[in-house]
Amino acid sequence: MTDISMIVGILAAVGCVLILWLLADSLWTLYQGVKIHLLPYFQPTFVDLTEKFGSWAVVTGSTDGIGKAYALELARRGVNVVLISRTQKKLDEVAAEIGCKTKLETGEFKILLLKIRIHCISADFIVLLAESKFPVKTKTIAADFSKGRPVFDIIEQELKDIPVGILVNNVGRQYTYPMYLGEVPEHELWDILNINIGATTMMTRLILPQMQKQKRGAIVNVSSGSELQPLPLMTVYAASKVFVKSFSDALRYEYQRDGIIIQHLSPLFVNTKMNAFSHRLQQTSLFVPDATTYARNAINTLGKANTTTGYWAHGLQYFLTMIPPVWIRTYIGGLMNEIFRRDYFKTMPKE
């Protein structure tokens, strides 16, 4: 009986320790969420990004959705931005929305300003200034990451003289709509692998050396809430985001001595074109913010949190999602994607 009582006592002690650990972990997560997302509303404190990381940022996938909104927010905070995306026309439009092209920020721009002072503002000058929201420099690089290795030689050459302080690995490829693996076109699967995994990995490797020399920098890897569990009907996409999380966590350990921040950003649903397969995700709400709202919240966490959803309501969803076991989360994820799949087919024209 003594032996049995001892075993029961040990198991009870282990159980108590486990419960206390889970409680402490939950309270710490709650505290971090309040500190990062809610406290700034009462005590506004903003990290000076240029002072902390440097004057230039690179944002991939910067012509739509979260990437565009993040680039605009960086510019609003005084950071010069290199925009990388596939289509030059769209890059030019975003660059014009952010600020003047690089060449207009140098001597040529000063001459224009001098002419404005001496004479009067012409119609051309009015258009130029109206398109420029922020007094920062921009540079555009047209690159299709689905093409794989060759694009990085071009990007490296274009960035060789730019001291990059912030890299935002935002570019991503989603399924066109929820599909079973055998239905996904082969080229779409290769795009997901080359963009979600390849671009994040190779852009990071390209930028890291100069950050090491500067002994400062921030790399923001944009993942997704789909990393929380295996996700039926978006199998490869979700798996690619698990890679981003693991990659970020390991990279943080490798480069912590170099003063480089590796932030893993894990948004849930955001109202962007990427989620256009369901009308339910195209309606902005508290839990489905638009890209601007999301980016403005997410950028405030840079330098404050290594791993975050970037948005307080998403943080609450993330916390609650983690409570059930993985098999339940997988089942629920599959059911949700079945609903989104039906939504997509309802919008398709009938033959």
N, C-alpha and C positions, 0 to 999 in steps of 0.2 A: 504493500500500500504506500510505503514511503517513497518508493521509486516512481510510482504512478503520480503521486502528489507533486513530486519534484518536476516531472515532465510537464504536468499541467501548469505548474507555476512558471516554468520556463516559457511555455507556449503563450501563457497569458502576458508575461513580460514582453515577449517579442511582439505580440499583438498590440499592446499599449504603445510600444515604441513606434510601430508602423503607423498607428492612428495619429500619434503626435507628429510624426514626420509629414504625413499627408496633410494634416491640419496646418502645420507651419508652412508647408509649400504653398497651400492654397491662400493663406493669409499674406504671404510674401508676394504672390502673383497679384492679389487684390491691391496690395499697397503700391506695387510698381505701376499698376494701371491707373490708380488715383493720382500718383505722383506725376506720371508722364502726360496723361490725357486731361485730367480734371483740374489739377492745381494751377496750370497756366491760365485758366479762366479767371482765377482770383488773384494770382501773382504772376502777371505776364513776364516771362523771362525767355529771351531768344538767344540762341547761340549765334555769335557773329561767325558765319560760315567762312568768309574770306580770311578772317584773322586766324581761325582755327585750322582750316584745311588748305587755303590758297584761293587764288582769284579765278581759276578755271574749273569747270565741270564738264564731263562728257555724259550725255544721256542717249542711250540706244532706244530705238523704237519711239522716237520723240515727235512723231507727227500726228498721233492720235491718242486718245484715252489717257491713262495714267502717265505715260511717258511725256506727252505734250504738257499736261497739267503740271507735272513735276518740274519740267524745264522752265515753264513760265514762273513758277514759284521760286525757283533758284534765281532767276533773273530779277524778280521782285525783291529778293534779299541781297541783290548787288553782285551776284556771281556771273561771270562771263560763261557762255554756254556753247559747247560743240554739240551740234545736233546730228545724230546719225540715224538714218532710216533708208528705206528702199527707193522712194520717189523724190527726185530733185524738185519738182514743182511744189510738192507739199512741204518739203524742207524750206524752200524759199518763202512760202506763205507763213510758216511758223517763225522763221527768222525775222521777217518783216513785222510780225506781231510783237515779237520780243523787243527788238531794237534795231539799230542801224547795222549794216554789214561792217565787217572788220575794217575795210579800207576807208570807210567814212568816219571811223573813230580815230584815224591818224591825222596826218597833215592835211589831207584833203578836206576832212570834216572841219578842221580849224579854219581853213580858208572860207568855207561856206558860212561859218558862224561870223567871220569878220565881214563878209559881204552883207550879211543880214543886219549887222550893227550899222554899217555905213549907209546902206540903202533902205530897202524895205523888204518885207517877207513876200516873196513871189508865190504864185500858186503852186509851183513845184515844191518849194520848201514847206509849204503848209501840208501838202500830202505826205512828205517825208516825215515830218514831225508827228503828224496824226497817227502814222503807222507805228511809231516807236513808243512803246509803253515805258520802257526802262532804259536808263543810261548805261547799258552794258554792251560788250562786244559779242558777236555771234560768228560761228563758223559752221558750215554745213558739209557733210560727207555723205554722199549717196552710196549705200552699200547694201547688198542683198545677202543677208547672213545664211539664207538657205543654200547658197552656192558653196559654202564650206571654206576650206583653207585659203583660196586665192584672195578673198576680200580683205584678209587681215594684213597682207603685205601693203595694200593700198592705204588702209587705215593707219598703219604704223608710219608710213611715209608722211601722211597728212598731219599726224600728231607730233612729229619729231621735235618741233620747236615750241610746243605748248606745254607749260607746266601744269599738268592735271592734278588737282587736289581732291576732286570728287568724281568717282565713276559710278553711274547708275546703270546697272545691268537690268534694264527693263524689258527689252525686246522679247517677245514671246509669241508662240503659235499655239492656238487652241483648235480643237476639233471644229469643223463647220457646224456640227450639231452632234448631240450624243449618239454614238454609233457602237455597234459590236465590232470587235477587232477585225473580223473578216470583211466588214463593210468599208473600213477606212481605206481610201485610195493610198496606194503605196507611196506616191510622191508626198502626200500629206504627212505620213509617218516619218519620212526622211526629213521633211521640213521641221517637224517637232524636235527630232533628235539634233539636227544641225543648229537650230535656233535656240531652243530652250536649254540645251546642254552645251553644245559647241560654242555658241556666242558668249555665254556666261563664262565659260572656262578660258577661252582664248583672249577675250578682252581683258579679263583679270590678269592673265599672265603677261599681256602686252604692257599694261599700265603699272604693274607692281614695282618694277625696277626703279622708276623715277620717284615713286613714293618712298621707297626705301632710302634713296639718296637724300630726299627732303626730310626724312624722319617724321613724316606726318602724311595724312590722307584718309579718305573714307571710301569704302566700296560698298554700295548698296545693291544687294542681290534681291530682286523682286521675285518672290515665289508665289504661293497661292494657298488658300485654305484647303485645296484638294490634297495637300500633302498629309493631312490628318489621318487618312485611312486609304486603303485601296479603293479606287473609285470606278465601279462598273460603268461601262459605256463611255468612259473617258480614261480608259486604262493607261495608255501611253502618256497622255498629257499629265495625269496625276503622278505617275512614276517619275516623270522628268522633273517635277517640282520637289519630290522627295530627294532627288539628286541635289537640287539647289540648296535645300536645307542642310544636308550632310556636308556638302562642299563648303558652305559658309561656316559651319561650326568647326570643321577641321582647319580651314584657312585662318580662322581667328586665332587658334592656338599657334599656328606656324609663324604668324607675323605680329603677335602682340608686343614683342620686344622692339619693333620698328616704329611704334607710335601710329600704326595703321588700324583704323576702326573698320571692322567687317560687320555690316548690319544685314541681318536677314529679315526681310519685310514680307509679311504673309497676309495679304488682304483676302477678305472673303468676297462676296458679290459686290461689284461696282457697276454702275450704269454706264457701260461702254459698248462699242461695236463688237467687241470680242464675245459678249454675251447676248448678241442679237438673235440667237436661235429661239428665245422665249420672251414673249411680251411681259412676263412677270418680272424679268430682270432689266426691263427698259423703262421702269417707272421709279423715279427717284424717291427714296423714303429714308427713314432713320437708319435702317439696317442695309439699305442699298443706296449709298451716297453717289452723287455724280463725281466725276474724276477730279474736278477742282476742289471740292470739299475734302475728298480723300487725300489728295496730294498736299494740301495745306496743313492737314493734321499730321500726315506722315513725316513731312520734312521737319516738323517741330520735335520729332523723336530722335533725329539724327544727332549723335553725340551724347544721347541720354539713355538709349536702350540698344542692346546688341541684337535682340530678337523681339519683334513686336508685330502686331497686325497693322499698326500705323494709324488706327482709328478706333476710338473708344468703344463704339457699339460693336465693332468687329471683335474687339478684345473680349467683350462680354460673351459674344457668340462662341468664340474660340474656347473660352474657359468652360462653358456649359457643354460644348461638343466633346471635350476631352473626358467628361465624367463616365459615359457608358463605355463598355469594352469595345475593342476594335471590330468584332464581328457585327455588333449592333450598328456601329457607325457605317460600316461597309454596306449593310443591308439598307439603311436609311438613304445613303448616298445613291445606291442603285435605284431605289424607288423614286427619288427626286429626279434623277436623270431620265427615267421612263416618262415622267410627267413632262419634262422639258422636251423630250423627243416627240411626244404627241403634240405639244404646242407648235413645234417646228413644222410638222407635217400638216397641221391645220392651216398654216399660212401658205403652203405650196399650192399652186394652181392645179385643179383637178384635170386629169387627162380625158 
